[in-house]
Amino acid sequence: MVVNSKRNIVFTLTLLLFCFACNPYKGSKGVNPKGMKVNKAPSQELKEDYKKASKKMQRKYKRSMKKRLKRMGTKPD
């Protein structure tokens, strides 16, 4: 009788851990935990993130070039 109850407890714990560990939406962008789309598809989110990052890098590059020109004492045409 004791062995059977221990088996049931172990089986129940294993089943619960398995259910909580398998989340199909874990780590994906653009999908909320209930499985409904937010506003955009994950591919669209990635595309926009890439555009934002490239714009940010361009601004950073322009700023650094401006500082470099100022430091060297030359003026752009």
C-alpha positions in Angstrom: 0.0 0.0 0.0 2.8 2.4 0.9 4.7 1.6 -2.3 1.7 2.3 -4.4 1.1 5.7 -2.9 4.8 6.6 -3.4 4.5 5.7 -7.0 1.4 7.9 -7.4 3.2 10.8 -5.8 6.3 10.4 -8.0 4.1 10.0 -11.1 2.0 13.1 -10.3 5.1 15.2 -9.6 6.7 14.0 -12.9 3.5 14.8 -14.8 3.3 18.3 -13.3 6.9 19.1 -14.1 6.4 17.9 -17.6 3.3 20.1 -18.1 5.0 23.2 -16.7 8.3 22.6 -18.6 6.7 22.3 -22.1 5.6 25.7 -23.1 5.4 26.1 -26.9 5.4 29.9 -26.7 8.5 30.2 -24.5 11.2 32.3 -26.2 9.2 33.4 -29.2 8.5 37.0 -29.9 5.1 38.5 -30.8 3.0 35.8 -29.1 1.6 36.2 -25.6 1.4 33.2 -23.2 -2.2 32.5 -24.1 -1.3 31.8 -27.7 -2.9 34.8 -29.3 -1.1 37.1 -31.6 -0.2 40.5 -30.2 0.0 43.0 -33.0 2.7 41.7 -35.3 4.1 38.4 -36.4 7.5 37.3 -34.9 9.2 37.8 -38.3 7.9 41.3 -38.5 9.2 42.0 -35.0 12.6 40.7 -35.9 12.6 42.8 -39.1 11.8 46.0 -37.2 14.4 45.2 -34.5 17.0 44.9 -37.2 16.0 48.2 -38.7 16.2 49.9 -35.3 19.6 48.4 -34.6 21.0 49.5 -37.9 19.7 53.0 -37.5 21.2 53.2 -34.0 24.6 52.0 -35.4 24.4 54.6 -38.2 23.8 57.4 -35.7 26.6 56.2 -33.5 29.0 56.1 -36.5 28.0 59.6 -37.5 28.6 60.9 -34.0 32.0 59.3 -33.8 33.0 60.7 -37.1 31.9 64.1 -36.1 33.9 63.9 -32.9 36.9 62.7 -34.9 36.7 65.6 -37.4 36.4 68.0 -34.5 39.4 66.5 -32.7 41.6 66.6 -35.8 40.7 70.2 -36.5 39.2 69.7 -40.0 35.8 70.7 -41.2 33.5 68.6 -43.5 32.7 69.9 -46.9 
